Amino acid sequence: IAPMDKRLLTILRCPVTHKGLSLLKKDKLERINAAIAAGELTTHEGERLTEPLAEALVTDDGKRVYPIDDGIPVLLESEAIHMEQLA
């Protein structure tokens, strides 16, 4: 799996809120993957997540997470994970 190019982070924005994005920290990624394993997380479209995330981007306000698939950010609203699901 290719890591995401860090230079991209300076220009990428959330497609919905236009907030900046940063790499999701390891502890939050582990919480998300635990919730995915427990069958508790869905995408914005309501699709249940089944595969753990290797990497992800999070909006500056921490409310939305976007998966990174093989080094490529998937910046689609339909694929966004809303963090309030973890509350």
Secondary structure, DSSP 8 states (H G I E B T S, - for coil): -----GGGGGT-B-TTT--BEEE--HHHHHHHHHHHHTT--B-TT--B--S--SEEEEETTS-EEEEEETTEE---GGG-EEGGGG-
